[in-house]
Amino acid sequence: MDKLAIYPGSFDPFTNGHLDIVERGLKLFDRMIVAILVNPAKQSLFSVEERLEMLRESLRPYPNATADSFDGLLVHYAQKQNADVILRGMRAVSDFEHEFQMAIMNRRMNREIQTVFLMTGLRWVFTSSSIIKEVARFGGDVEGMAPAPIIARLKEKYAKKS
């Protein structure tokens, strides 16, 4: 049976830590949708359209992974996509409490969709979208922390702001 996982996040921007979860998740599931949550309350560096474009470029080597966006409740989106699993990555124990609460609520709303947690590879534990943006904003070197299309867009975005 074909197992579909939804890997949700803001992905502003998508990092190599996120890519690590995609690569490892594709070893567990047949297909994956990397889904950007549209959150108008959150100030993003990149628009949803820009993030989708960068995600599609970054996921090109992975034919079983696609990019999409959604608004509303994740569990409703997963249900609409006929997903079996919500895949979440965790960097540290501090991520667990919030992720656990979300997983329990999602399970309460739909018992058929399971949440699976993958720990980020040790190489990427320190990496976050926020840290990468901060370093790039001040002209620091972020090479190797995100896929090449993302690095190029970060440089372009911050060159325009200076």
N, C-alpha and C positions, 0 to 999 in steps of 0.2 A: 504494500500500500504506500502511496506517495505521501510523505510527511512534509508539511509546509510549516515553516517557522516564520514568525514576524519578529524582527529585531528593531524595536522602536528607539527613537531618541531625537534630540534636537540637531545633532550632528553639525554644530556651528563652530568650527568645521569638523568634518570627518577626519579621524586621526589613524595612525598605524595601530593604536590600541583597539580602535573599533574594527579595523581590518583584520586584526588577529582574531577577534570574536567571530567575524564572518567566516574566515578560513576554517576555524575549528568547528563552528556551527555547521558548516556544509559537510563535515565528516559525519555528523550525527543526523542531519536532516536532508531530504532530497532536494528541497527548494527553500529559498529564503527571500522574504521581502524586507529590505532595509527601509523602514518607514519613518519619515520625518513628521513629528507632531507639529502641527501648525498651532502656535501659541501666541496670539496677538498681545498678551500681557508681557511677554518676554522680549526684551530688546536684543535683536540679533545683528551680528555683523553682516551676514549674508542673507539675502532674501530667500524665501522658500524655493523660488525658481532657480536661483544661483546654486543653492545647496543640492537640488535635484540634479542639475547639470553636472556638478562636480562629482556627486555620488555615481551617476551613470558612467562617467569617465573612469572613476576609480574601480568600479565593479566590472568593467569590460572584460577582464580576464576570467571572470567567474560567471559562466553562462547560466548557472542555476540560481543566481542572485539578481534581483531586480530592485530598482529604487521606486519609491512612491511617497506620497504625503497623505496625511489625514488630519481631520480635526474631530473633536469630541472624545468619547471614551475609547481607549485602546481595545478593550474587550469587545466592544461593538464592531470596531474595524476588523479585528481578528475573525470575528464571527462572519462578517460580510465576505471576507476573503476565503472562508472555509479553512482557516488555519488550525493546526493541531496544537501549536506551541507558541508561547511568547518567550523569546530568548532575551535574557538580560545579562549584561556583563557587569562584573563588580571588580573594583580595584583594591578595596580595603574593607576591613570590618565595618568601618563607619558607613559604608554604603548599604550594609545589610538591613538595618532596621527599617529604613524607608522602603527598600525594595521588598522586604518581607510583608510590610503592611499593604503595599500595592498588590502583591501576588495574592494575598488572602482576600482582598476586596474583589479582585478579578475572578477568583475562584468562586466567591459567593454569587457573582453575577452570571457566571457560566462555568459549570463544573466540568464541561467537556474540553475546555482549553487549559492545558497545563502550562505552568511557568517553569522554565529551566534556567538556572544560573550558571554562568561560566566565569571563573576567575580569569582576569586579564593575565596574560603571560607576564612573568617577572620583568621582562625587558621593558614593558609598557606601563608598569604600575604608577610611575611618576607622571605619566603623560595625561593631560586633559585638554579639551578644547580651549578652556579658559587660559591655561598656562601658555599654550601655543600662541593664542591671540596676543597675550600680554608681551611675550618675548618678541613676536613679529612686529608688534606696534612700536616697540622701541628699537627696532633695527637689529635684533639679535638673530642668531643663526638657528633656524628651525628645520634645516635639512634633515631628512631621515626620521622625522617625527610624524609625518603625514604623507600620504601618497603625493607624487609629483604634481598632479593637476591642482591639488589643494595648495601646495607650497607656492606655485606660480600665482594663483589667485590671491593668496595672502599678500604676497609682495606687491602685486598690482593694486590691491585695495588700499594698502597702507601707503604706497607711493602717491596715490591720489589725495590722501588725507594730509600729506605733509606739504 
